[in-house]
Amino acid sequence: MFVLVRHAHAGDKTGWPGRDADRPLSTLGYWQARGLVAALDGIELRALFASPTTRCHQSLLPLAAARGLRVDDHPLLAADARPDELFAVLHAPDADGAVFCTHGEVLDALAEITQATGSMCVPPAGATAKGGAWIVECGAGPSPTRRYLPPIPAG
C-alpha cells in the first residue's frame, strides 16, 4: 500500500514573483495539508517523499509532524521527471507504507502509462484535486484497489 498526493492549493503561478519551485501553499493549501492528517488517520505510514518544490514539502509537513516522520526529496516526483521511472518505484516493494506528494501533470503522465500497461495502480488522469490523495493497494488480493480521499477543505 502506498499513498499518492497531489500537492495542496498553492495559488496562481502567474502571480508568484519568484521561481515556481519556491511557490508556497496558499491559505487554502495550508488547511488542505492539515486535512490530510485526518484523512490518513489509522493508516500505517513509514516514509514521506515529496517533489523538490516548496508546495509539495509544505503539503506533507503537518503529516510529518503528526507522525514523527521527515519529508524527503524524491527527484522522480518532480514535474519534469520521467514518469516511467516513477511508475517502477511505485511498483517496488519499498513503496509499501510510503506517501508520495507530486504534481497534477505527474499524476496524468502516470495515468498514460497505466493505460498502456493495463495497470490499475495509479489514479486516472485528471481525477485528483489539489490536496487530494489516493490510497493504492497493488499487492493484496486478485486486483489492485484505489481509494480517493478528496481534499479537506475542498478547493
N, C-alpha and C positions, 0 to 999 in steps of 0.2 A: 504494500500500500504506500502510495505517495500522494502529495497534495500539490496541485498546480495553482498558483495565484497570479492573477493579473494585478499589477500594481494599482494601488488606490488612486483616487482622483488627484491630479496634480495641476489642474488649471490649464489655461490656454498656452501652448508653447510659443505662439507668436507674441504673446505679451510678456514673456520672460526675457530679460535683457542679457542673461549670461548663457553659458554653454548649456545645451539641452540636457546633458548628462548630470548637471548640477541642479536641475529644476526640482524644487521640493514639492511635497504634498500640499494641497490646499487645505483649508479648514475642514471641508467635507472629507477629504482624504485622510486626515488625522482621525476623524471619527470612524471612518471605514476600517482603518488599521486597528483601532481598538475593538471594533466589532468582530474582526477576525479571531480575536482571542476567545470570545464567547462561542463563535461558530465552530471552533475546533476543540471545544471543551470535551474532555473524555476520550480524545484520540491520542494515542501514544505517538510522540514525535521524538526523533533523536538528533535531527540536524536541520538547520535553516540555511538556504542558499538564495542569493539574490543576484540579479544582474548588477554589474558595477555602476549603477546610477543611484543618485540620492533618493529618488522617489521609490525605487524598489527596496532599498535598505530601510527607509522610513516605514514602508508598508509592513515590514516584519518586526520592527523594533518593539512594539507592545507585546507581541507574541514571545519574542526573545526574553523580555523582562519577566513575563508571567511564567515561563517555563525554565528559566535559568540556562538558556542556550545563547550562543552567539550567532550573529548573522555573518556568513562567509560569502565573499565574492565567488561567483561561478561565471567564467567568461563565456560559456556556451549559452547563458541566459540573456546575453546582450542582444540588442536588436539586429546587429549586423553579423551575428554568429551563424555557423552552419547548422540548420535545423536537423539534418540527418545525424550529426554527431550528438546533438542533444537527445534526439529520439533514442539513440543507442544507450545513452546514460540513463534515461528513464526506464529502460528495459533491463538494466543491470541489477543484480541483487543488492548493490549498495544504495539503490534508490529507496529501499524499504524504510519507511518511517521518516522520510525527508520531505521538507517543504521547499518548493522551487518558485520563486517570485520573478516574473518576467513581464514582457510587453505583449500587447494585443497582436502585433504583427508576428511575433514569435509563435504565439498560440495558433494563429492562422496558418503559418508555414508548417507547423507540426500537423495540423489537420490535413493539409495537402499530402503529406507523407502517408498518413493513415489511410487516405482514400486509395493511394497507390498500393499499399501493402495489405489492406483489409484489417488492420489492427484497430481495436476499439479502445486503446489505452491512452488516448488523449481526447480532449473535447472537440466537438465540431467547430468549424470556422465561424467566427462572428457570434459565438454563443456565450462569451464571458464578459460581463460588465466590468468596468473598472472597480477594483476592490472585491471582485467575485473570486471564488475558488472552486476547484473540483477535487474531490476525493476519488482517487483512482485505485482500483484493486485489479491488478493484472494476473496475479499468480494463483488465486484461490478459485476453486470451482471450475465448471466447464467453460465459462466465458467471462471476459473481463466485465467489471461494473464501474460505472461512473456516477457520482452523485454531486449535483451542483449546489453550491452554497452561495446564494445571492449576497451582494454587499449589504452591510448594515451600518448606517442607513443607505438606502438606495440612492443612486445619483440621479 
